[in-house]
Amino acid sequence: STPQKGDHVPNNLVCMVNDAYMGKQQLEVRHDGKMYYGCCEMCKERIPNDAAVRAAIDPHSLKSVDKAHAYIVLIGDHDEVAYFESKDNYEAFLQSAK
């Protein structure tokens, strides 16, 4: 079933360079003992060489979060995702938005 806006999505189905839910297994990129995912050879090259694509800002805590360990949620109408420190942070974000 296709995830809806607001749903948690598995890390391995997200291109972490494009910050987009792709709906299929992405290429695995191991870096520094962690697993990241990209959609193409360009992503595979960029992930180990560009620290900026391995991190995101949690929309709730406004802290930097490592994408390899993030709780990823589908947020946009065009498969955009957001990265949270944890499921609890995401739920707190939802509560604060009410």
Buried (B, 14 or more C-beta within 10 A) or exposed (E): EEBEEEEEBEBBBBBBBBBBBBEEEBBEBEEEEEBBBBBEEEBBEBBBEEEEBBBBEBBBBEEEBBBBEBBBBBBEEEBBBBBBBBEEBBEBBEEEEE
